[in-house]
Amino acid sequence: MIPITDFVLHAPVPQATIDAYRDRVHPEVIELWETYGFGTFGNGFFRIIDPGAYERGIGDVIGKVTGNRIAIPIMVTGLADLITWDPGHGVVGIIYRDQRTTGIGSDVNAIPDWLDLDGDQYVVDVFDGANFFAAQQVHGPLAFDESFTYVPLLSLGGPKKVENLKPRKTIEAIRTMVEFQGVIEH
């Protein structure tokens, strides 16, 4: 596993979570949890999250309809994107604000690998994340359970401007986007 040099620990992953997901996720996800825990990296853009909390909060609207119909939340971004482990497909990003998905890689190392190679440019290119860094300058760092969300939503005609990004609880932000935009099937 590529070292994550800017990781900020929020909490260790409970052994009960590791045990519950050991047979459901790639071994590298387990290694990530055991090595780092729940926390942030990528200058605060990526958050390693509790999959159970996200399955309870938004599991019914993740939109997995292909393959084994399994998408396990493993990370979110500072722009309320959900990153899932999809058996048979690898790591997938659900970009709610743009109503699209993106393949990230065959394993969780893809994100730290690309960050190691391209730094913040990876976030800008793959996640359209330039405004995240600007919003941090305006609003300061986010709480662990928050993401910046465009208000009004882009799908409702809101402009893609930094001044329209507001800190919101991530689970509630994702649920709100789905309620207005619909599920993003993948």
Summary of the structure (lengths in Angstrom):
residues: 186
radius of gyration: 15.3
end to end distance: 27.6
largest distance: 43.9
contacts: 596
relative contact order: 0.16
helix: 40%
strand: 24%
